[in-house]
Amino acid sequence: MGPAVRAPGRPAAALVTLLVGAVILAVRFGAEPVSAARAISDPTSLDRAILVDVRLPRVALAALAGGGLAAVGAAFQALLRNPLAEPYVLGVSGGAALGATTAIALGLGASTLLGAALIPAAAFLGGLGATALVYGVARDARAGSSGTSILLAGVMVNAVASALITAQKTLVSPSRAQQLLRWLTGFIDLPSPLALVVVTIYVALGVAVLLADAGRLNLLALGDETAETLGVDVRSLERRIFLASSGIVGAIVSVTGLIGFVGLVVPHVVRRIGGPDHRRLLPFSILLGASSLVLCDLAARLVFRWAGTEPPVGAVTALIGGPAFLVLLRRSTRSLG
């Protein structure tokens, strides 16, 4: 569908190189200095344990989360035709966090196969509930309004979710309350192998749906009526995108908590690099999103060396994405004016 896809060429190679470089840096450096030579030569060394057992799974989770959130952001911006749409701003992440924290407050742990599957499932249901609310607002907004109502709905969902999570903290033990607090700030921490596998499955399935619908997302730019004339079942497409996105966000949030603005900033950068065709935009966003969150997590870990504490990666992405959001909001307001 749409025009023929041009060869990805240099942008794809550059993004792959960036991701490989980011992974190498993130595995090599961190809060504790390690010797790569010792890790390679001595399988029983502490350096080997840190690199392979600690940093590599954490970097894998950061890449998985960054790529998934960026893909969802690109899909939302196309589906809602709103440049400010992304899972955090729209409240989908907040709803997913509420679902995950409710499961934790009820005692569903992630140490077993059942727990590792149930917490992402609860986060999926929470994200789906938030998505359903935004979906109802979006249907009216796409009919011709500026989309401000969508953003207000997202702010409302995030506020309610944050309030309910805070209320849950008063009803549980201090250790569990601390665990709930992490969901509000966003951490890339060492995941259990089981949780990493479950999240990978959720994200892989959701991303596969988004990539399969990339050509149809291109046609939505022509308007719903034109897209339907060209053979796109718009309502079915909307449901698939929202369901797939809820699954991706729910799985990621169930492990990392709230990490915002990756899905907002990355697709805008990729459009400048590779154009608006979603058959390129989505895979490029996955690559750049993965690289971005890996580097943000590396920055958070390096701060530990001189600060003695590690800031949440959600704070790092907010420091970058917050100003970008204000710039995009100002541009959108000017274009409407």
Backbone torsions as a table, in degrees:
resi	resn	phi	psi	omega
1	MET	NA	145.4	178.3
2	GLY	79.6	-172.9	-179.2
3	PRO	-70.6	159.5	179.7
4	ALA	-62.8	143.0	-177.8
5	VAL	-79.4	125.8	176.6
6	ARG	-74.5	156.0	178.8
7	ALA	-60.1	132.1	-177.7
8	PRO	-57.0	-38.5	174.3
9	GLY	58.7	-135.3	-172.2
10	ARG	-63.4	-41.4	179.8
11	PRO	-56.7	-42.3	-180.0
12	ALA	-64.2	-45.0	179.5
13	ALA	-62.8	-40.7	179.8
14	ALA	-65.4	-40.4	-179.0
15	LEU	-69.5	-38.8	176.5
16	VAL	-63.8	-43.7	178.9
17	THR	-61.8	-41.7	178.4
18	LEU	-61.2	-43.4	-179.7
19	LEU	-65.1	-44.7	178.9
20	VAL	-61.5	-43.9	178.7
21	GLY	-63.6	-40.9	179.4
22	ALA	-63.7	-41.6	179.3
23	VAL	-64.6	-43.6	179.8
24	ILE	-61.7	-45.5	179.5
25	LEU	-63.4	-42.2	-176.4
26	ALA	-68.9	-33.5	177.3
27	VAL	-76.1	-35.2	-175.5
28	ARG	-76.8	-37.5	-174.2
29	PHE	-115.7	158.0	179.5
30	GLY	177.2	-159.5	-177.1
31	ALA	-65.0	-33.7	-179.7
32	GLU	-114.6	129.6	177.1
33	PRO	-69.4	138.5	178.3
34	VAL	-132.8	160.0	178.4
35	SER	-102.1	116.4	179.3
36	ALA	-65.8	-37.6	-179.9
37	ALA	-63.2	-42.4	179.1
38	ARG	-67.7	-37.3	179.6
39	ALA	-64.3	-35.3	-179.6
40	ILE	-77.0	-41.3	-174.6
41	SER	-79.9	-27.7	-175.5
42	ASP	-124.2	99.6	-178.3
43	PRO	-62.8	-20.0	-178.0
44	THR	-95.4	3.0	-175.5
45	SER	-75.9	158.1	175.9
46	LEU	-64.7	-34.5	179.0
47	ASP	-60.1	-42.4	179.3
48	ARG	-64.3	-41.9	-179.7
49	ALA	-63.4	-41.4	-179.4
50	ILE	-65.7	-45.2	-176.3
51	LEU	-68.3	-47.3	-171.5
52	VAL	-87.2	-43.1	-172.7
53	ASP	-89.8	-22.1	-175.7
54	VAL	-111.1	-59.5	-172.4
55	ARG	-73.1	-41.7	-175.9
56	LEU	-61.9	-47.1	176.1
57	PRO	-63.1	-36.3	179.5
58	ARG	-66.4	-42.0	177.8
59	VAL	-65.2	-39.0	177.9
60	ALA	-61.5	-41.2	178.7
61	LEU	-66.3	-41.0	178.8
62	ALA	-62.1	-43.5	178.9
63	ALA	-65.2	-41.3	179.4
64	LEU	-63.3	-45.8	-178.6
65	ALA	-67.2	-45.3	-179.3
66	GLY	-63.0	-44.3	179.1
67	GLY	-65.2	-41.9	179.9
68	GLY	-65.6	-45.3	-179.7
69	LEU	-65.0	-38.1	179.2
70	ALA	-66.9	-39.9	178.4
71	ALA	-63.9	-42.5	179.0
72	VAL	-64.7	-41.2	177.8
73	GLY	-59.7	-44.1	179.1
74	ALA	-63.8	-40.6	-179.9
75	ALA	-67.2	-42.6	178.9
76	PHE	-62.3	-42.1	-178.8
77	GLN	-63.7	-34.3	177.4
78	ALA	-75.0	-44.0	-175.5
79	LEU	-66.5	-41.8	-178.4
80	LEU	-92.5	-6.9	-176.3
81	ARG	50.3	47.6	-178.4
82	ASN	-135.5	116.6	-176.3
83	PRO	-68.3	-11.5	-179.0
84	LEU	-97.9	0.3	-177.4
85	ALA	-73.4	134.9	172.0
86	GLU	-168.3	159.0	-170.4
87	PRO	-59.6	-34.8	-178.9
88	TYR	-72.3	-47.8	-177.9
89	VAL	-64.7	-36.8	-177.1
90	LEU	-80.2	-3.7	177.7
91	GLY	87.0	-0.5	179.7
92	VAL	-65.4	-41.6	177.6
93	SER	-64.1	-40.4	178.6
94	GLY	-62.8	-43.2	177.4
95	GLY	-63.9	-39.6	177.9
96	ALA	-65.1	-40.8	178.5
97	ALA	-63.3	-39.2	178.1
98	LEU	-63.0	-43.1	177.9
99	GLY	-61.9	-43.2	-179.3
100	ALA	-66.7	-45.0	-178.3
101	THR	-67.9	-32.7	176.0
102	THR	-63.8	-41.5	177.7
103	ALA	-62.9	-40.6	179.1
104	ILE	-67.3	-42.8	179.6
105	ALA	-62.0	-29.1	178.7
106	LEU	-83.8	-1.7	174.5
107	GLY	94.0	16.0	177.6
108	LEU	-84.1	104.0	-177.5
109	GLY	-87.3	164.0	179.8
110	ALA	-102.3	13.9	-176.9
111	SER	-82.8	-13.2	178.5
112	THR	-115.8	168.2	179.6
113	LEU	-61.8	-40.6	179.6
114	LEU	-64.3	-45.0	179.5
115	GLY	-64.8	-40.8	-179.9
116	ALA	-63.7	-28.4	178.6
117	ALA	-88.1	-33.1	-174.7
118	LEU	-72.9	-37.8	-178.5
119	ILE	-65.6	-47.1	172.4
120	PRO	-59.8	-35.0	178.6
121	ALA	-66.1	-40.9	177.4
122	ALA	-65.4	-39.8	177.2
123	ALA	-64.8	-37.4	177.1
124	PHE	-61.3	-43.8	-179.7
125	LEU	-65.7	-39.5	177.2
126	GLY	-64.6	-43.8	177.5
127	GLY	-65.7	-35.6	179.4
128	LEU	-67.0	-39.0	177.2
129	GLY	-62.8	-44.0	177.4
130	ALA	-64.7	-38.5	179.2
131	THR	-63.6	-40.3	180.0
132	ALA	-62.0	-38.0	178.9
133	LEU	-66.8	-47.1	179.7
134	VAL	-66.1	-35.1	-179.8
135	TYR	-59.1	-42.7	178.7
136	GLY	-62.8	-40.0	177.8
137	VAL	-69.2	-39.3	-175.9
138	ALA	-64.4	-35.3	-179.0
139	ARG	-58.9	-40.5	178.2
140	ASP	-75.2	-38.5	-176.4
141	ALA	-65.3	-35.3	-178.2
142	ARG	-72.0	-14.3	179.9
143	ALA	-73.2	-11.4	175.9
144	GLY	153.7	-7.8	179.3
145	SER	-80.0	175.6	-175.5
146	SER	-74.5	-13.6	-176.4
147	GLY	90.6	2.4	178.0
148	THR	-60.8	-35.5	-179.8
149	SER	-62.4	-31.1	178.0
150	ILE	-65.4	-46.1	-179.4
151	LEU	-64.9	-39.5	178.5
152	LEU	-64.8	-38.2	176.6
153	ALA	-63.5	-40.1	177.8
154	GLY	-64.2	-42.5	177.0
155	VAL	-60.5	-42.2	179.8
156	MET	-63.8	-44.7	-179.7
157	VAL	-62.9	-43.5	178.4
158	ASN	-62.1	-41.3	-179.2
159	ALA	-64.6	-45.2	179.3
160	VAL	-64.5	-44.2	179.6
161	ALA	-61.5	-44.4	178.6
162	SER	-61.6	-41.4	180.0
163	ALA	-64.6	-42.1	-179.0
164	LEU	-69.1	-36.3	176.6
165	ILE	-65.2	-42.6	177.3
166	THR	-61.9	-40.2	178.1
167	ALA	-63.7	-37.1	179.1
168	GLN	-63.4	-32.2	-178.5
169	LYS	-62.5	-28.5	-179.6
170	THR	-78.9	-9.8	-174.9
171	LEU	-107.0	-1.8	-176.2
172	VAL	-121.5	176.3	-179.8
173	SER	-68.8	158.2	-179.6
174	PRO	-56.8	-39.1	-179.7
175	SER	-65.6	-41.4	178.6
176	ARG	-72.0	-32.2	176.9
177	ALA	-64.0	-37.8	176.9
178	GLN	-64.9	-36.4	177.5
179	GLN	-65.3	-39.6	178.4
180	LEU	-66.2	-37.1	-178.8
181	LEU	-60.3	-34.6	-179.0
182	ARG	-61.9	-28.0	-178.8
183	TRP	-68.8	-22.5	-179.3
184	LEU	-83.7	-20.5	-175.8
185	THR	-104.1	-30.2	178.2
186	GLY	86.6	108.4	178.8
187	PHE	-127.7	140.8	166.1
188	ILE	-99.7	103.6	-177.2
189	ASP	-117.6	172.8	-179.4
190	LEU	-67.7	114.4	-179.5
191	PRO	-84.1	155.4	171.0
192	SER	-69.7	148.5	179.8
193	PRO	-55.3	-36.8	-179.6
194	LEU	-64.9	-46.4	-179.7
195	ALA	-63.1	-39.1	-179.5
196	LEU	-64.4	-40.0	178.7
197	VAL	-65.1	-45.4	-178.6
198	VAL	-63.0	-45.5	-179.9
199	VAL	-63.6	-39.3	178.6
200	THR	-60.5	-40.7	179.5
201	ILE	-64.7	-48.2	179.4
202	TYR	-56.9	-50.2	-175.3
203	VAL	-67.1	-41.4	-178.8
204	ALA	-62.2	-43.3	179.3
205	LEU	-65.2	-44.1	-179.9
206	GLY	-65.0	-43.9	-179.9
207	VAL	-64.9	-35.5	177.9
208	ALA	-60.9	-39.6	177.7
209	VAL	-64.7	-44.9	-179.4
210	LEU	-62.2	-43.5	-179.7
211	LEU	-65.6	-37.1	179.6
212	ALA	-65.7	-28.3	-178.8
213	ASP	-98.3	10.8	-176.2
214	ALA	-58.8	-43.3	-179.9
215	GLY	-64.3	-37.7	178.5
216	ARG	-68.1	-34.4	177.1
217	LEU	-63.3	-32.5	176.2
218	ASN	-60.5	-40.0	-176.2
219	LEU	-71.9	-21.1	178.7
220	LEU	-64.5	-24.6	178.8
221	ALA	-64.1	-20.6	179.4
222	LEU	-82.8	-7.1	-177.2
223	GLY	105.8	152.8	-176.4
224	ASP	-61.7	-44.1	-176.4
225	GLU	-64.9	-43.2	179.2
226	THR	-65.1	-42.6	179.4
227	ALA	-61.2	-41.3	178.4
228	GLU	-66.7	-35.6	176.6
229	THR	-62.5	-33.0	-179.8
230	LEU	-86.1	6.4	172.9
231	GLY	101.9	9.7	-179.8
232	VAL	-93.1	125.6	172.6
233	ASP	-83.2	95.1	-170.4
234	VAL	-62.4	-44.4	-177.9
235	ARG	-65.1	-40.7	177.3
236	SER	-64.6	-40.2	177.9
237	LEU	-62.5	-43.6	178.9
238	GLU	-58.3	-46.0	-179.0
239	ARG	-62.8	-42.6	-179.8
240	ARG	-63.2	-44.9	-177.8
241	ILE	-65.0	-44.0	-179.7
242	PHE	-65.8	-41.4	179.5
243	LEU	-67.0	-46.4	179.3
244	ALA	-62.1	-42.7	-179.5
245	SER	-65.5	-39.2	177.9
246	SER	-63.0	-39.2	177.5
247	GLY	-64.2	-43.3	179.4
248	ILE	-63.6	-52.5	-176.6
249	VAL	-64.3	-42.3	179.8
250	GLY	-60.5	-43.8	180.0
251	ALA	-64.6	-43.3	-178.9
252	ILE	-66.6	-48.2	-177.6
253	VAL	-64.0	-30.9	-179.9
254	SER	-62.6	-19.6	-179.8
255	VAL	-110.5	-36.8	-172.5
256	THR	-102.9	-19.0	-171.0
257	GLY	80.9	-161.6	-174.5
258	LEU	-82.5	114.1	174.4
259	ILE	-123.1	111.7	-172.6
260	GLY	-102.1	163.8	167.1
261	PHE	76.8	-9.2	174.4
262	VAL	-62.7	-44.9	180.0
263	GLY	-71.1	-13.6	178.2
264	LEU	-88.0	-51.2	-170.9
265	VAL	-76.8	-45.4	-171.8
266	VAL	-58.8	-49.0	179.9
267	PRO	-59.6	-33.6	178.4
268	HIS	-67.1	-39.2	177.1
269	VAL	-65.0	-43.0	-176.9
270	VAL	-65.2	-35.6	178.2
271	ARG	-60.7	-34.8	177.7
272	ARG	-71.7	-26.8	-178.0
273	ILE	-86.4	-47.8	-170.8
274	GLY	-121.1	3.1	177.8
275	GLY	89.9	178.5	-172.6
276	PRO	-89.4	-3.7	-178.5
277	ASP	-65.6	118.8	-174.3
278	HIS	-70.6	-15.3	173.9
279	ARG	-69.6	-20.7	171.0
280	ARG	-105.5	-35.9	-176.0
281	LEU	-60.2	-43.7	-177.4
282	LEU	-65.8	-53.0	178.8
283	PRO	-64.3	-36.1	177.4
284	PHE	-65.5	-38.7	178.3
285	SER	-64.6	-38.3	177.4
286	ILE	-60.5	-45.1	-179.1
287	LEU	-65.4	-48.1	-177.9
288	LEU	-70.3	-37.1	177.3
289	GLY	-62.6	-42.5	177.7
290	ALA	-61.9	-46.3	179.3
291	SER	-61.6	-42.4	-175.5
292	SER	-63.8	-46.3	-177.4
293	LEU	-72.9	-32.7	174.5
294	VAL	-60.9	-44.2	-179.5
295	LEU	-70.7	-37.0	176.6
296	CYS	-63.8	-40.8	177.8
297	ASP	-67.0	-37.7	175.9
298	LEU	-61.7	-43.0	178.0
299	ALA	-60.5	-41.9	179.0
300	ALA	-63.1	-39.4	179.8
301	ARG	-70.3	-36.2	-179.5
302	LEU	-69.2	-30.1	176.9
303	VAL	-60.0	-29.4	-178.5
304	PHE	-59.5	-29.7	-175.4
305	ARG	-62.8	-37.7	-178.3
306	TRP	-108.9	-20.5	-179.4
307	ALA	-93.3	-20.5	-178.9
308	GLY	78.0	3.0	176.9
309	THR	-148.6	154.1	-176.3
310	GLU	-104.8	117.9	177.3
311	PRO	-70.2	151.3	177.2
312	PRO	-66.3	144.0	-179.3
313	VAL	-66.1	-24.5	175.8
314	GLY	-61.9	-32.1	176.8
315	ALA	-69.9	-36.9	179.5
316	VAL	-65.6	-46.1	179.8
317	THR	-67.1	-32.7	178.5
318	ALA	-68.3	-37.0	178.4
319	LEU	-63.8	-31.5	178.6
320	ILE	-86.4	-45.6	-173.7
321	GLY	-78.8	-29.3	-179.7
322	GLY	-58.1	-54.8	176.4
323	PRO	-59.6	-37.6	178.5
324	ALA	-63.2	-39.1	178.0
325	PHE	-61.8	-42.6	-179.8
326	LEU	-64.3	-39.5	178.3
327	VAL	-63.8	-45.7	179.8
328	LEU	-65.7	-37.4	178.0
329	LEU	-64.3	-40.5	178.9
330	ARG	-65.1	-41.1	178.7
331	ARG	-64.6	-40.6	179.6
332	SER	-64.6	-40.8	179.3
333	THR	-64.7	-40.9	179.1
334	ARG	-65.4	-40.5	-178.8
335	SER	-66.2	-36.1	177.1
336	LEU	-70.1	-35.1	177.6
337	GLY	-68.3	NA	NA
